[in-house]
């Protein structure tokens, strides 16, 4: 008998099919790996956003607590702001009045009995304001300089100063309760 040679099968298509299956499995494994990575990254971002949201919520609650504590003081703060604005307005008006008039320096002496010595004459406090200061104020911005002997009570010096400056927005350039050298200005 003649024996026939066994059939030869082609292995080429089988190898190609196995290669294709390997590539498909590798593709799906890589796809799963990539999706798992994206999922992990998304979860980390979500946790980060939640932490930030929680921090903002805590800050908001802290701000609300601070505002609750500050709220009783708001009227006082507003009053202080209004007072500051009014003070600035007054200073600006004073500066405007000062620019409109020439400056005049008035040097006077407070005597121990409460009277005022000015240019060799002695005045009572009200008479000094009426006869000397009032006419000068019409044309000049006055800068006062007061002197007093050590015997003069300090309260008398302060009272005369207060009376001279009352409501005028002027200022003392210098005053001293202890003038050396007697009654010289």
Helices and strands as residue ranges (DSSP letters): H 12-71, H 74-100, E 102-110, E 116-118, E 121-123, H 125-128, I 129-133, H 134-139, E 140-148, H 154-165, E 171-176
